[in-house]
Amino acid sequence: MDGSSGPSQGDEFVISGNLLRGGVTVGTYSQICTLTRTAPADEFDLQCAADLAFPLGQLTVQGRFTVTGAGPGNIDLAITGGTGRYRTAHGTVHGDNVSDTETLITVHLIR
């Protein structure tokens, strides 16, 4: 953020953490998002690129979504590639924010 009263174009958010399934760590993720559009009433768009790392390979995903005062809407990102077991992967990743610190993701993988 640039220190102004709200988000501005070009702001970046960098996050990383563990991927869990049933409370068990199955991998890690890292993500960088760039704010690409701002609008009145606390609305903005984020363009994100992420990496989901699993023991047998990685998935790369990217896409854009809108965030409003109520939070992000639908988060649907394209799987753009992979390594190892996922080297021919394509499909989508859907995200649902369930809290300020947790996002439930569903990977729709076509190999």
Backbone as XML, in Angstrom:
<?xml version="1.0"?>
<chain id="A" units="angstrom">
  <residue number="1" name="MET">
    <atom name="N" x="0.840" y="-1.164" z="0.000"/>
    <atom name="CA" x="0.000" y="0.000" z="0.000"/>
    <atom name="C" x="0.891" y="1.236" z="0.000"/>
  </residue>
  <residue number="2" name="ASP">
    <atom name="N" x="0.376" y="2.312" z="-0.531"/>
    <atom name="CA" x="1.183" y="3.531" z="-0.642"/>
    <atom name="C" x="1.010" y="4.470" z="0.548"/>
  </residue>
  <residue number="3" name="GLY">
    <atom name="N" x="0.283" y="4.064" z="1.570"/>
    <atom name="CA" x="0.090" y="4.906" z="2.740"/>
    <atom name="C" x="-1.118" y="5.821" z="2.650"/>
  </residue>
  <residue number="4" name="SER">
    <atom name="N" x="-1.804" y="5.839" z="1.513"/>
    <atom name="CA" x="-3.005" y="6.656" z="1.376"/>
    <atom name="C" x="-4.146" y="5.992" z="2.135"/>
  </residue>
  <residue number="5" name="SER">
    <atom name="N" x="-5.319" y="6.562" z="2.026"/>
    <atom name="CA" x="-6.461" y="6.052" z="2.777"/>
    <atom name="C" x="-7.006" y="4.736" z="2.236"/>
  </residue>
  <residue number="6" name="GLY">
    <atom name="N" x="-6.532" y="4.286" z="1.115"/>
    <atom name="CA" x="-7.048" y="3.042" z="0.563"/>
    <atom name="C" x="-6.100" y="2.438" z="-0.435"/>
  </residue>
  <residue number="7" name="PRO">
    <atom name="N" x="-6.516" y="1.348" z="-1.053"/>
    <atom name="CA" x="-5.661" y="0.688" z="-2.030"/>
    <atom name="C" x="-5.473" y="1.552" z="-3.270"/>
  </residue>
  <residue number="8" name="SER">
    <atom name="N" x="-4.318" y="1.397" z="-3.903"/>
    <atom name="CA" x="-4.063" y="2.124" z="-5.144"/>
    <atom name="C" x="-3.437" y="1.188" z="-6.168"/>
  </residue>
  <residue number="9" name="GLN">
    <atom name="N" x="-3.592" y="1.551" z="-7.423"/>
    <atom name="CA" x="-3.102" y="0.740" z="-8.524"/>
    <atom name="C" x="-1.611" y="0.474" z="-8.359"/>
  </residue>
  <residue number="10" name="GLY">
    <atom name="N" x="-1.217" y="-0.790" z="-8.546"/>
    <atom name="CA" x="0.175" y="-1.186" z="-8.418"/>
    <atom name="C" x="0.534" y="-1.766" z="-7.066"/>
  </residue>
  <residue number="11" name="ASP">
    <atom name="N" x="-0.336" y="-1.612" z="-6.064"/>
    <atom name="CA" x="-0.078" y="-2.238" z="-4.762"/>
    <atom name="C" x="0.073" y="-3.744" z="-4.962"/>
  </residue>
  <residue number="12" name="GLU">
    <atom name="N" x="0.949" y="-4.367" z="-4.188"/>
    <atom name="CA" x="1.148" y="-5.810" z="-4.284"/>
    <atom name="C" x="0.934" y="-6.471" z="-2.932"/>
  </residue>
  <residue number="13" name="PHE">
    <atom name="N" x="0.412" y="-7.686" z="-2.982"/>
    <atom name="CA" x="0.190" y="-8.508" z="-1.801"/>
    <atom name="C" x="0.936" y="-9.816" z="-2.032"/>
  </residue>
  <residue number="14" name="VAL">
    <atom name="N" x="1.804" y="-10.188" z="-1.123"/>
    <atom name="CA" x="2.580" y="-11.418" z="-1.234"/>
    <atom name="C" x="2.251" y="-12.283" z="-0.025"/>
  </residue>
  <residue number="15" name="ILE">
    <atom name="N" x="1.801" y="-13.515" z="-0.286"/>
    <atom name="CA" x="1.443" y="-14.410" z="0.811"/>
    <atom name="C" x="1.965" y="-15.813" z="0.518"/>
  </residue>
  <residue number="16" name="SER">
    <atom name="N" x="2.127" y="-16.592" z="1.566"/>
    <atom name="CA" x="2.514" y="-17.993" z="1.418"/>
    <atom name="C" x="2.047" y="-18.749" z="2.650"/>
  </residue>
  <residue number="17" name="GLY">
    <atom name="N" x="2.002" y="-20.060" z="2.532"/>
    <atom name="CA" x="1.565" y="-20.856" z="3.664"/>
    <atom name="C" x="1.452" y="-22.320" z="3.311"/>
  </residue>
  <residue number="18" name="ASN">
    <atom name="N" x="0.800" y="-23.057" z="4.181"/>
    <atom name="CA" x="0.611" y="-24.492" z="3.996"/>
    <atom name="C" x="-0.729" y="-24.781" z="3.344"/>
  </residue>
  <residue number="19" name="LEU">
    <atom name="N" x="-0.764" y="-25.838" z="2.549"/>
    <atom name="CA" x="-2.009" y="-26.372" z="1.997"/>
    <atom name="C" x="-2.416" y="-27.544" z="2.883"/>
  </residue>
  <residue number="20" name="LEU">
    <atom name="N" x="-3.635" y="-27.491" z="3.398"/>
    <atom name="CA" x="-4.117" y="-28.518" z="4.319"/>
    <atom name="C" x="-5.291" y="-29.273" z="3.709"/>
  </residue>
  <residue number="21" name="ARG">
    <atom name="N" x="-5.362" y="-30.557" z="4.028"/>
    <atom name="CA" x="-6.523" y="-31.373" z="3.673"/>
    <atom name="C" x="-6.866" y="-32.188" z="4.910"/>
  </residue>
  <residue number="22" name="GLY">
    <atom name="N" x="-8.026" y="-31.910" z="5.488"/>
    <atom name="CA" x="-8.418" y="-32.589" z="6.715"/>
    <atom name="C" x="-7.469" y="-32.323" z="7.869"/>
  </residue>
  <residue number="23" name="GLY">
    <atom name="N" x="-6.893" y="-31.135" z="7.907"/>
    <atom name="CA" x="-5.984" y="-30.770" z="8.984"/>
    <atom name="C" x="-4.554" y="-31.255" z="8.807"/>
  </residue>
  <residue number="24" name="VAL">
    <atom name="N" x="-4.277" y="-31.980" z="7.728"/>
    <atom name="CA" x="-2.939" y="-32.505" z="7.457"/>
    <atom name="C" x="-2.305" y="-31.688" z="6.333"/>
  </residue>
  <residue number="25" name="THR">
    <atom name="N" x="-1.062" y="-31.264" z="6.521"/>
    <atom name="CA" x="-0.360" y="-30.505" z="5.488"/>
    <atom name="C" x="-0.062" y="-31.411" z="4.301"/>
  </residue>
  <residue number="26" name="VAL">
    <atom name="N" x="-0.510" y="-30.992" z="3.099"/>
    <atom name="CA" x="-0.268" y="-31.763" z="1.877"/>
    <atom name="C" x="0.635" y="-31.021" z="0.904"/>
  </residue>
  <residue number="27" name="GLY">
    <atom name="N" x="0.980" y="-29.783" z="1.216"/>
    <atom name="CA" x="1.844" y="-28.996" z="0.346"/>
    <atom name="C" x="1.950" y="-27.576" z="0.858"/>
  </residue>
  <residue number="28" name="THR">
    <atom name="N" x="2.521" y="-26.727" z="0.016"/>
    <atom name="CA" x="2.668" y="-25.311" z="0.346"/>
    <atom name="C" x="2.204" y="-24.476" z="-0.839"/>
  </residue>
  <residue number="29" name="TYR">
    <atom name="N" x="1.985" y="-23.191" z="-0.595"/>
    <atom name="CA" x="1.618" y="-22.287" z="-1.678"/>
    <atom name="C" x="2.361" y="-20.970" z="-1.502"/>
  </residue>
  <residue number="30" name="SER">
    <atom name="N" x="2.522" y="-20.287" z="-2.605"/>
    <atom name="CA" x="3.008" y="-18.905" z="-2.584"/>
    <atom name="C" x="2.236" y="-18.154" z="-3.654"/>
  </residue>
  <residue number="31" name="GLN">
    <atom name="N" x="1.958" y="-16.887" z="-3.386"/>
    <atom name="CA" x="1.108" y="-16.105" z="-4.286"/>
    <atom name="C" x="1.520" y="-14.649" z="-4.238"/>
  </residue>
  <residue number="32" name="ILE">
    <atom name="N" x="1.482" y="-14.011" z="-5.400"/>
    <atom name="CA" x="1.675" y="-12.565" z="-5.471"/>
    <atom name="C" x="0.515" y="-11.991" z="-6.274"/>
  </residue>
  <residue number="33" name="CYS">
    <atom name="N" x="-0.104" y="-10.959" z="-5.732"/>
    <atom name="CA" x="-1.232" y="-10.303" z="-6.393"/>
    <atom name="C" x="-0.919" y="-8.825" z="-6.560"/>
  </residue>
  <residue number="34" name="THR">
    <atom name="N" x="-1.247" y="-8.298" z="-7.726"/>
    <atom name="CA" x="-1.062" y="-6.879" z="-8.017"/>
    <atom name="C" x="-2.422" y="-6.239" z="-8.211"/>
  </residue>
  <residue number="35" name="LEU">
    <atom name="N" x="-2.636" y="-5.122" z="-7.544"/>
    <atom name="CA" x="-3.884" y="-4.385" z="-7.684"/>
    <atom name="C" x="-3.873" y="-3.689" z="-9.046"/>
  </residue>
  <residue number="36" name="THR">
    <atom name="N" x="-4.841" y="-4.025" z="-9.904"/>
    <atom name="CA" x="-4.838" y="-3.511" z="-11.278"/>
    <atom name="C" x="-5.908" y="-2.468" z="-11.559"/>
  </residue>
  <residue number="37" name="ARG">
    <atom name="N" x="-6.933" y="-2.379" z="-10.684"/>
    <atom name="CA" x="-7.999" y="-1.408" z="-10.926"/>
    <atom name="C" x="-8.624" y="-1.033" z="-9.600"/>
  </residue>
  <residue number="38" name="THR">
    <atom name="N" x="-8.867" y="0.256" z="-9.423"/>
    <atom name="CA" x="-9.619" y="0.719" z="-8.261"/>
    <atom name="C" x="-10.888" y="1.387" z="-8.754"/>
  </residue>
  <residue number="39" name="ALA">
    <atom name="N" x="-11.884" y="1.392" z="-7.901"/>
    <atom name="CA" x="-13.170" y="2.009" z="-8.238"/>
    <atom name="C" x="-13.727" y="2.638" z="-6.969"/>
  </residue>
  <residue number="40" name="PRO">
    <atom name="N" x="-14.746" y="3.447" z="-7.114"/>
    <atom name="CA" x="-15.382" y="4.001" z="-5.913"/>
    <atom name="C" x="-15.917" y="2.887" z="-5.013"/>
  </residue>
  <residue number="41" name="ALA">
    <atom name="N" x="-16.200" y="3.246" z="-3.790"/>
    <atom name="CA" x="-16.847" y="2.347" z="-2.820"/>
    <atom name="C" x="-15.991" y="1.126" z="-2.487"/>
  </residue>
  <residue number="42" name="ASP">
    <atom name="N" x="-14.692" y="1.331" z="-2.315"/>
    <atom name="CA" x="-13.793" y="0.253" z="-1.865"/>
    <atom name="C" x="-13.830" y="-0.984" z="-2.751"/>
  </residue>
  <residue number="43" name="GLU">
    <atom name="N" x="-13.822" y="-0.809" z="-4.040"/>
    <atom name="CA" x="-13.797" y="-1.934" z="-4.966"/>
    <atom name="C" x="-12.497" y="-1.888" z="-5.745"/>
  </residue>
  <residue number="44" name="PHE">
    <atom name="N" x="-11.881" y="-3.071" z="-5.926"/>
    <atom name="CA" x="-10.666" y="-3.128" z="-6.734"/>
    <atom name="C" x="-10.503" y="-4.519" z="-7.328"/>
  </residue>
  <residue number="45" name="ASP">
    <atom name="N" x="-9.657" y="-4.616" z="-8.357"/>
    <atom name="CA" x="-9.339" y="-5.889" z="-8.999"/>
    <atom name="C" x="-7.920" y="-6.288" z="-8.645"/>
  </residue>
  <residue number="46" name="LEU">
    <atom name="N" x="-7.716" y="-7.590" z="-8.458"/>
    <atom name="CA" x="-6.389" y="-8.144" z="-8.224"/>
    <atom name="C" x="-6.049" y="-9.121" z="-9.336"/>
  </residue>
  <residue number="47" name="GLN">
    <atom name="N" x="-4.846" y="-9.023" z="-9.866"/>
    <atom name="CA" x="-4.290" y="-9.989" z="-10.815"/>
    <atom name="C" x="-3.292" y="-10.817" z="-10.024"/>
  </residue>
  <residue number="48" name="CYS">
    <atom name="N" x="-3.513" y="-12.137" z="-9.952"/>
    <atom name="CA" x="-2.694" y="-12.985" z="-9.082"/>
    <atom name="C" x="-2.026" y="-14.117" z="-9.854"/>
  </residue>
  <residue number="49" name="ALA">
    <atom name="N" x="-0.834" y="-14.465" z="-9.408"/>
    <atom name="CA" x="-0.112" y="-15.647" z="-9.877"/>
    <atom name="C" x="0.286" y="-16.432" z="-8.637"/>
  </residue>
  <residue number="50" name="ALA">
    <atom name="N" x="0.086" y="-17.749" z="-8.693"/>
    <atom name="CA" x="0.360" y="-18.573" z="-7.518"/>
    <atom name="C" x="0.990" y="-19.890" z="-7.929"/>
  </residue>
  <residue number="51" name="ASP">
    <atom name="N" x="1.630" y="-20.508" z="-6.944"/>
    <atom name="CA" x="2.259" y="-21.809" z="-7.116"/>
    <atom name="C" x="1.773" y="-22.704" z="-5.981"/>
  </residue>
  <residue number="52" name="LEU">
    <atom name="N" x="1.243" y="-23.871" z="-6.328"/>
    <atom name="CA" x="0.840" y="-24.870" z="-5.337"/>
    <atom name="C" x="1.860" y="-25.997" z="-5.425"/>
  </residue>
  <residue number="53" name="ALA">
    <atom name="N" x="2.626" y="-26.219" z="-4.373"/>
    <atom name="CA" x="3.700" y="-27.214" z="-4.388"/>
    <atom name="C" x="3.299" y="-28.440" z="-3.572"/>
  </residue>
  <residue number="54" name="PHE">
    <atom name="N" x="3.354" y="-29.596" z="-4.220"/>
    <atom name="CA" x="3.038" y="-30.881" z="-3.607"/>
    <atom name="C" x="4.270" y="-31.782" z="-3.696"/>
  </residue>
  <residue number="55" name="PRO">
    <atom name="N" x="4.310" y="-32.882" z="-2.962"/>
    <atom name="CA" x="5.488" y="-33.755" z="-3.018"/>
    <atom name="C" x="5.818" y="-34.274" z="-4.425"/>
  </residue>
  <residue number="56" name="LEU">
    <atom name="N" x="4.809" y="-34.465" z="-5.275"/>
    <atom name="CA" x="5.055" y="-35.034" z="-6.602"/>
    <atom name="C" x="5.102" y="-34.004" z="-7.724"/>
  </residue>
  <residue number="57" name="GLY">
    <atom name="N" x="5.043" y="-32.711" z="-7.401"/>
    <atom name="CA" x="5.121" y="-31.677" z="-8.426"/>
    <atom name="C" x="4.413" y="-30.408" z="-8.001"/>
  </residue>
  <residue number="58" name="GLN">
    <atom name="N" x="4.404" y="-29.453" z="-8.912"/>
    <atom name="CA" x="3.812" y="-28.147" z="-8.641"/>
    <atom name="C" x="2.761" y="-27.807" z="-9.687"/>
  </residue>
  <residue number="59" name="LEU">
    <atom name="N" x="1.791" y="-26.988" z="-9.275"/>
    <atom name="CA" x="0.813" y="-26.398" z="-10.183"/>
    <atom name="C" x="1.010" y="-24.896" z="-10.165"/>
  </residue>
  <residue number="60" name="THR">
    <atom name="N" x="0.950" y="-24.267" z="-11.336"/>
    <atom name="CA" x="0.964" y="-22.810" z="-11.402"/>
    <atom name="C" x="-0.415" y="-22.346" z="-11.835"/>
  </residue>
  <residue number="61" name="VAL">
    <atom name="N" x="-0.890" y="-21.275" z="-11.214"/>
    <atom name="CA" x="-2.217" y="-20.741" z="-11.520"/>
    <atom name="C" x="-2.140" y="-19.227" z="-11.609"/>
  </residue>
  <residue number="62" name="GLN">
    <atom name="N" x="-3.067" y="-18.651" z="-12.357"/>
    <atom name="CA" x="-3.146" y="-17.194" z="-12.404"/>
    <atom name="C" x="-4.529" y="-16.765" z="-12.837"/>
  </residue>
  <residue number="63" name="GLY">
    <atom name="N" x="-4.857" y="-15.498" z="-12.545"/>
    <atom name="CA" x="-6.133" y="-14.938" z="-12.945"/>
    <atom name="C" x="-6.415" y="-13.640" z="-12.218"/>
  </residue>
  <residue number="64" name="ARG">
    <atom name="N" x="-7.595" y="-13.095" z="-12.488"/>
    <atom name="CA" x="-8.014" y="-11.808" z="-11.938"/>
    <atom name="C" x="-9.362" y="-11.974" z="-11.268"/>
  </residue>
  <residue number="65" name="PHE">
    <atom name="N" x="-9.564" y="-11.239" z="-10.166"/>
    <atom name="CA" x="-10.865" y="-11.232" z="-9.505"/>
    <atom name="C" x="-11.093" y="-9.881" z="-8.846"/>
  </residue>
  <residue number="66" name="THR">
    <atom name="N" x="-12.355" y="-9.608" z="-8.524"/>
    <atom name="CA" x="-12.759" y="-8.328" z="-7.943"/>
    <atom name="C" x="-12.981" y="-8.478" z="-6.444"/>
  </residue>
  <residue number="67" name="VAL">
    <atom name="N" x="-12.530" y="-7.476" z="-5.696"/>
    <atom name="CA" x="-12.746" y="-7.411" z="-4.253"/>
    <atom name="C" x="-13.612" y="-6.189" z="-3.974"/>
  </residue>
  <residue number="68" name="THR">
    <atom name="N" x="-14.685" y="-6.368" z="-3.190"/>
    <atom name="CA" x="-15.560" y="-5.259" z="-2.803"/>
    <atom name="C" x="-15.481" y="-5.085" z="-1.287"/>
  </residue>
  <residue number="69" name="GLY">
    <atom name="N" x="-16.230" y="-4.148" z="-0.765"/>
    <atom name="CA" x="-16.282" y="-3.951" z="0.675"/>
    <atom name="C" x="-16.726" y="-5.203" z="1.416"/>
  </residue>
  <residue number="70" name="ALA">
    <atom name="N" x="-17.477" y="-6.076" z="0.749"/>
    <atom name="CA" x="-17.941" y="-7.331" z="1.344"/>
    <atom name="C" x="-16.902" y="-8.441" z="1.223"/>
  </residue>
  <residue number="71" name="GLY">
    <atom name="N" x="-15.797" y="-8.172" z="0.546"/>
    <atom name="CA" x="-14.754" y="-9.177" z="0.342"/>
    <atom name="C" x="-14.681" y="-9.581" z="-1.115"/>
  </residue>
  <residue number="72" name="PRO">
    <atom name="N" x="-13.832" y="-10.571" z="-1.412"/>
    <atom name="CA" x="-13.723" y="-11.017" z="-2.800"/>
    <atom name="C" x="-14.968" y="-11.770" z="-3.230"/>
  </residue>
  <residue number="73" name="GLY">
    <atom name="N" x="-15.301" y="-11.628" z="-4.487"/>
    <atom name="CA" x="-16.395" y="-12.413" z="-5.045"/>
    <atom name="C" x="-15.867" y="-13.779" z="-5.430"/>
  </residue>
  <residue number="74" name="ASN">
    <atom name="N" x="-16.331" y="-14.297" z="-6.544"/>
    <atom name="CA" x="-15.834" y="-15.577" z="-7.028"/>
    <atom name="C" x="-14.355" y="-15.466" z="-7.348"/>
  </residue>
  <residue number="75" name="ILE">
    <atom name="N" x="-13.592" y="-16.426" z="-6.859"/>
    <atom name="CA" x="-12.173" y="-16.494" z="-7.189"/>
    <atom name="C" x="-11.982" y="-17.748" z="-8.023"/>
  </residue>
  <residue number="76" name="ASP">
    <atom name="N" x="-11.821" y="-17.569" z="-9.316"/>
    <atom name="CA" x="-11.581" y="-18.672" z="-10.235"/>
    <atom name="C" x="-10.322" y="-18.354" z="-11.016"/>
  </residue>
  <residue number="77" name="LEU">
    <atom name="N" x="-9.302" y="-19.175" z="-10.818"/>
    <atom name="CA" x="-8.017" y="-18.963" z="-11.465"/>
    <atom name="C" x="-7.728" y="-20.119" z="-12.412"/>
  </residue>
  <residue number="78" name="ALA">
    <atom name="N" x="-7.039" y="-19.837" z="-13.515"/>
    <atom name="CA" x="-6.685" y="-20.858" z="-14.492"/>
    <atom name="C" x="-5.412" y="-21.579" z="-14.067"/>
  </residue>
  <residue number="79" name="ILE">
    <atom name="N" x="-5.403" y="-22.900" z="-14.203"/>
    <atom name="CA" x="-4.160" y="-23.655" z="-14.048"/>
    <atom name="C" x="-3.396" y="-23.475" z="-15.352"/>
  </residue>
  <residue number="80" name="THR">
    <atom name="N" x="-2.222" y="-22.876" z="-15.270"/>
    <atom name="CA" x="-1.459" y="-22.536" z="-16.476"/>
    <atom name="C" x="-0.298" y="-23.483" z="-16.737"/>
  </residue>
  <residue number="81" name="GLY">
    <atom name="N" x="-0.053" y="-24.410" z="-15.840"/>
    <atom name="CA" x="1.029" y="-25.362" z="-16.058"/>
    <atom name="C" x="1.335" y="-26.147" z="-14.808"/>
  </residue>
  <residue number="82" name="GLY">
    <atom name="N" x="2.361" y="-26.975" z="-14.924"/>
    <atom name="CA" x="2.757" y="-27.782" z="-13.789"/>
    <atom name="C" x="4.085" y="-28.456" z="-14.030"/>
  </residue>
  <residue number="83" name="THR">
    <atom name="N" x="4.570" y="-29.116" z="-12.982"/>
    <atom name="CA" x="5.816" y="-29.875" z="-13.062"/>
    <atom name="C" x="5.575" y="-31.258" z="-12.480"/>
  </residue>
  <residue number="84" name="GLY">
    <atom name="N" x="6.539" y="-32.158" z="-12.704"/>
    <atom name="CA" x="6.442" y="-33.502" z="-12.140"/>
    <atom name="C" x="5.172" y="-34.201" z="-12.572"/>
  </residue>
  <residue number="85" name="ARG">
    <atom name="N" x="4.460" y="-34.754" z="-11.621"/>
    <atom name="CA" x="3.221" y="-35.479" z="-11.912"/>
    <atom name="C" x="2.195" y="-34.597" z="-12.624"/>
  </residue>
  <residue number="86" name="TYR">
    <atom name="N" x="2.308" y="-33.288" z="-12.459"/>
    <atom name="CA" x="1.323" y="-32.347" z="-13.003"/>
    <atom name="C" x="1.828" y="-31.621" z="-14.251"/>
  </residue>
  <residue number="87" name="ARG">
    <atom name="N" x="2.850" y="-32.151" z="-14.920"/>
    <atom name="CA" x="3.488" y="-31.430" z="-16.037"/>
    <atom name="C" x="2.549" y="-31.158" z="-17.209"/>
  </residue>
  <residue number="88" name="THR">
    <atom name="N" x="1.480" y="-31.926" z="-17.364"/>
    <atom name="CA" x="0.524" y="-31.685" z="-18.453"/>
    <atom name="C" x="-0.796" y="-31.110" z="-17.931"/>
  </residue>
  <residue number="89" name="ALA">
    <atom name="N" x="-0.771" y="-30.605" z="-16.726"/>
    <atom name="CA" x="-2.002" y="-30.170" z="-16.059"/>
    <atom name="C" x="-2.620" y="-28.937" z="-16.697"/>
  </residue>
  <residue number="90" name="HIS">
    <atom name="N" x="-3.926" y="-28.932" z="-16.678"/>
    <atom name="CA" x="-4.707" y="-27.731" z="-16.952"/>
    <atom name="C" x="-6.028" y="-27.888" z="-16.203"/>
  </residue>
  <residue number="91" name="GLY">
    <atom name="N" x="-6.779" y="-26.809" z="-16.136"/>
    <atom name="CA" x="-8.021" y="-26.807" z="-15.384"/>
    <atom name="C" x="-8.179" y="-25.492" z="-14.653"/>
  </residue>
  <residue number="92" name="THR">
    <atom name="N" x="-8.863" y="-25.523" z="-13.503"/>
    <atom name="CA" x="-9.109" y="-24.302" z="-12.736"/>
    <atom name="C" x="-8.943" y="-24.565" z="-11.242"/>
  </residue>
  <residue number="93" name="VAL">
    <atom name="N" x="-8.740" y="-23.479" z="-10.515"/>
    <atom name="CA" x="-8.740" y="-23.504" z="-9.057"/>
    <atom name="C" x="-9.801" y="-22.507" z="-8.608"/>
  </residue>
  <residue number="94" name="HIS">
    <atom name="N" x="-10.716" y="-22.959" z="-7.758"/>
    <atom name="CA" x="-11.771" y="-22.092" z="-7.231"/>
    <atom name="C" x="-11.477" y="-21.821" z="-5.764"/>
  </residue>
  <residue number="95" name="GLY">
    <atom name="N" x="-11.587" y="-20.565" z="-5.354"/>
    <atom name="CA" x="-11.339" y="-20.197" z="-3.961"/>
    <atom name="C" x="-12.556" y="-19.573" z="-3.313"/>
  </residue>
  <residue number="96" name="ASP">
    <atom name="N" x="-12.815" y="-19.972" z="-2.073"/>
    <atom name="CA" x="-13.862" y="-19.377" z="-1.233"/>
    <atom name="C" x="-13.200" y="-18.921" z="0.057"/>
  </residue>
  <residue number="97" name="ASN">
    <atom name="N" x="-13.216" y="-17.615" z="0.319"/>
    <atom name="CA" x="-12.669" y="-17.117" z="1.579"/>
    <atom name="C" x="-13.640" y="-17.456" z="2.697"/>
  </residue>
  <residue number="98" name="VAL">
    <atom name="N" x="-13.183" y="-18.234" z="3.667"/>
    <atom name="CA" x="-14.034" y="-18.622" z="4.790"/>
    <atom name="C" x="-13.745" y="-17.785" z="6.032"/>
  </residue>
  <residue number="99" name="SER">
    <atom name="N" x="-12.623" y="-17.073" z="6.043"/>
    <atom name="CA" x="-12.293" y="-16.144" z="7.124"/>
    <atom name="C" x="-11.204" y="-15.202" z="6.613"/>
  </residue>
  <residue number="100" name="ASP">
    <atom name="N" x="-10.759" y="-14.298" z="7.468"/>
    <atom name="CA" x="-9.686" y="-13.381" z="7.073"/>
    <atom name="C" x="-8.361" y="-14.097" z="6.868"/>
  </residue>
  <residue number="101" name="THR">
    <atom name="N" x="-8.222" y="-15.302" z="7.409"/>
    <atom name="CA" x="-6.952" y="-16.021" z="7.317"/>
    <atom name="C" x="-7.052" y="-17.364" z="6.610"/>
  </residue>
  <residue number="102" name="GLU">
    <atom name="N" x="-8.242" y="-17.762" z="6.175"/>
    <atom name="CA" x="-8.411" y="-19.064" z="5.539"/>
    <atom name="C" x="-9.197" y="-18.953" z="4.243"/>
  </residue>
  <residue number="103" name="THR">
    <atom name="N" x="-8.729" y="-19.678" z="3.239"/>
    <atom name="CA" x="-9.424" y="-19.796" z="1.963"/>
    <atom name="C" x="-9.551" y="-21.272" z="1.637"/>
  </residue>
  <residue number="104" name="LEU">
    <atom name="N" x="-10.761" y="-21.709" z="1.346"/>
    <atom name="CA" x="-11.009" y="-23.080" z="0.921"/>
    <atom name="C" x="-10.817" y="-23.118" z="-0.586"/>
  </residue>
  <residue number="105" name="ILE">
    <atom name="N" x="-9.880" y="-23.949" z="-1.065"/>
    <atom name="CA" x="-9.681" y="-24.033" z="-2.510"/>
    <atom name="C" x="-10.090" y="-25.415" z="-3.007"/>
  </residue>
  <residue number="106" name="THR">
    <atom name="N" x="-10.637" y="-25.421" z="-4.205"/>
    <atom name="CA" x="-10.988" y="-26.651" z="-4.898"/>
    <atom name="C" x="-10.235" y="-26.652" z="-6.214"/>
  </residue>
  <residue number="107" name="VAL">
    <atom name="N" x="-9.437" y="-27.687" z="-6.429"/>
    <atom name="CA" x="-8.651" y="-27.809" z="-7.655"/>
    <atom name="C" x="-9.417" y="-28.710" z="-8.611"/>
  </residue>
  <residue number="108" name="HIS">
    <atom name="N" x="-9.757" y="-28.177" z="-9.777"/>
    <atom name="CA" x="-10.400" y="-28.946" z="-10.848"/>
    <atom name="C" x="-9.297" y="-29.249" z="-11.854"/>
  </residue>
  <residue number="109" name="LEU">
    <atom name="N" x="-8.664" y="-30.409" z="-11.695"/>
    <atom name="CA" x="-7.452" y="-30.752" z="-12.427"/>
    <atom name="C" x="-7.747" y="-31.698" z="-13.574"/>
  </residue>
  <residue number="110" name="ILE">
    <atom name="N" x="-7.243" y="-31.349" z="-14.746"/>
    <atom name="CA" x="-7.296" y="-32.216" z="-15.921"/>
    <atom name="C" x="-5.846" y="-32.501" z="-16.285"/>
  </residue>
  <residue number="111" name="ARG">
    <atom name="N" x="-5.463" y="-33.781" z="-16.276"/>
    <atom name="CA" x="-4.074" y="-34.123" z="-16.589"/>
    <atom name="C" x="-4.003" y="-34.827" z="-17.915"/>
  </residue>
</chain>
